[in-house]
Amino acid sequence: MESHAPFPKAPPRFRPSAGTTDCHLHIFGPYARYPLQANRSFTPPEASLADYGRLMKVLGIERCVVVQPSVYGTDNSCTEDAVERLGPIARGVAVLGPDVEEATLKRLDRVGFRGVRLNLLFKGGVPVEAMEPLAKRLAPYGWHIQLLLDARTLPDLAPRLRALPVEIVIDHMGYMPVSVGMNSPAVDTMRRLLGEGRTWVKLSGSYAVTVDGPPYADAAPLARTLLEAAPERCVWGTDWPHPAAKGTMPDDAELLDLVPAWTTDAALQRKLLRDNPAALYGFDDR
């Protein structure tokens, strides 16, 4: 069957170091086995684990984090299957409600899940009201809460985040247009949270925050600002297969090539791509 999953036109110019980790990808389908839920904001094409395996080889990725997408709601079967099949090189982020059964948490923890995502932007997510009771359930496992939100809501949300008994991961550099500016309350709050040592941010989704479009040069100041604020609290991801992308489909080799545009410091590149993910997701040789 012909694949409709995106694939780079050419290999990246930048060659990452050993242990490079893609901290954000999704698997969709096969839909005959893992059908999408009715309550969703978009309908992505199938994107298989085999498709992603090809991408890993081209980009030089050795580890990955499979994130439960909103179109599957709290049925984590597809994501769990992918994490289990990938084995020790993979970790997972689930979508769960605070009433999740303890047996489910224990099983997912054994498989390699390390967090729960709250999607506050698209249909199918768990509402923000679930954050506190869910965090109490996750704390004994050492899991984090991952937030897909518009960072312009962070100034109001920050007191609640600081009170949680778990760490926080912010998706896609805050998923807001870079036109809000580096001195905005949103960016200032992100920097403060990162500096306090219990929050992480994914330097992913440049195409979700750009105003100018490819090659996403206008997203670089935000990436650099976050790296400077907390070089040990930033991780990188592709967001493959880019299910919510609008307009031109991102090229994953070009997304990896953004890293040396953000920093030419080899030690910092290693932190971003390998060491920080190992610490956040618990890869064994950190």
Secondary structure, DSSP 8 states (H G I E B T S, - for coil): ----S---SS--SS---TT-EEEEE--B--TTTS---SS-S-----B-HHHHHHHHHHHT--EEEEE--GGGTT--HHHHHHHHHHGGGEEEEE---TT--HHHHHHHHHHTEEEEEEESSSTTS--GGGHHHHHHHHGGGT-EEEEE--GGGHHHHHHHHHT-SS-EEESGGGSS-GGG-TTSHHHHHHHHHHHTTSEEEEE--HHHH-SS-TT-GGGHHHHHHHHHH-TTSEEE---BT-TT--SS---HHHHHTTHHHH---HHHHHIIIIIHHHHHHT-TT-
